[in-house]
Amino acid sequence: MTIKRCSWAGSNPRYVRYHDKEWGVPVHDDRILFEFLILEGAQAGLSWSTILNKRDRYREVFDRFDPQAVAAYDTAKIESLLQDPGIVRNRRKVEAAITNARAFLTVKQEFGTFNRYI
């Protein structure tokens, strides 16, 4: 079966893989939903390809997108993240990830899962 690919996917292997395997595919796993929440926040004002190219490093430094871990980040962790060239080093975006992790956990507590909430 040949995949009809949108022109925006171009030829970058990461972008093509994202297009073919993830874009437009429903997601119900809370950890993946949290990952997209963090990555979309990092993407604001930047291209999605920039974020896809940094995604692996985000997974490493954001504890595999474990919302419990991210919600507990302190000032030292924030400063460490702001020194990491493998992610978008914007204080507001890093702090937003932590705030969003806390909100994510609050939603999960109320609804059982973030997926159920959305």
N, C-alpha and C positions, 0 to 999 in steps of 0.2 A: 504494500500500500504506500503510495506516495503522499507525503504530507504537503498540503498547500500552505505555503508559508507567507505571512504578511511581509510586505516590503521593509517594514521597520526592523525586522529581525536581522537584516543584512547578512554578513558572513562571519562575524565574530562567533567562535564556537560557544562561548558562554551564553551569548544572546540567543543563538539558535537553539541551544539546549533548553534555555528558559522558555522560549517560545513553544517549542515542541512538547515539553514535558510538564510545564507549570502554568503558563499563561492561560487564563480562562478555565482552569480546572478547579472545580469546587474543593475546598479544604475544610475539614471538620476537626482536625487535630489541634488542640489548644496550643501546643508548643510551636507548631508551624504558624498558627495565627499570630502568636506573640512575636515570632521572628519577623513576619511581614509588617506588623505594627512598628517594630523598632526600625526595620530597614526603610519603610516608607517615611518615617520621621527623619531619618538621616538623609533621605533623597530630596527632601524639600529644597527647591532651588537648584538642584543638580540633575544630571541625567541619570536615568535608571541604569545605564551601562556602567557608570562610575560606581554605583552601589554594588552591582553584580560583580564587578571586578574586586571589590573589597569584602564581599560576602563571607568568604572563608575565614578571613581574619576577624570579622565581626563574630562569627560563631565561636572562635577561640577565646577572644577577650570578653565576650558577653556570656560566658559560661554556658555555651551551647543553647543560648536563649532560654535559660531556666528563669522564669519570672521571680521565683523565691530568692534566688541568688542576686539577680539584678536589683530587686527591691531593697536589698540590704547593703548596697554599695554605699561606701562612706567617702569622705573628702579625699582620703589617700587614693582610693580606687579611681575616683574621678580624675585626679591629677595624673595618675598613671595612664589612663585612657587618653587624656589630652596630649600625651607625649608619644602616642603610638601612630606612626605614619601609615599604618595599614587600615586605619579607619578615618572617617571624617572627624577632624579634631576641632569641633565646634562645641564650646561649653554648653550652650543652650540645648543643643541636640543631645548631648550626653546626659545632661540633667533631665531632659524631657523623657529619655528612655527609662530613667529611674522612676520618675513620676508616673509614667505610663505603666510600668511594672506594678507599682503599688495599686493603681486604679484597676489594672487587669486582675489582680488578686482579690480586690474588693468585689468586682463583678462575679468572679468565680465563686466567692463565698456566698453571694446572694443567689446565683442562678445554678450553681453546681458545676457548670463549665462555661467557658467564654463562648464556645460554639452555640450552646443553648441560648445564651443572651443575644447573639447576633442572628 
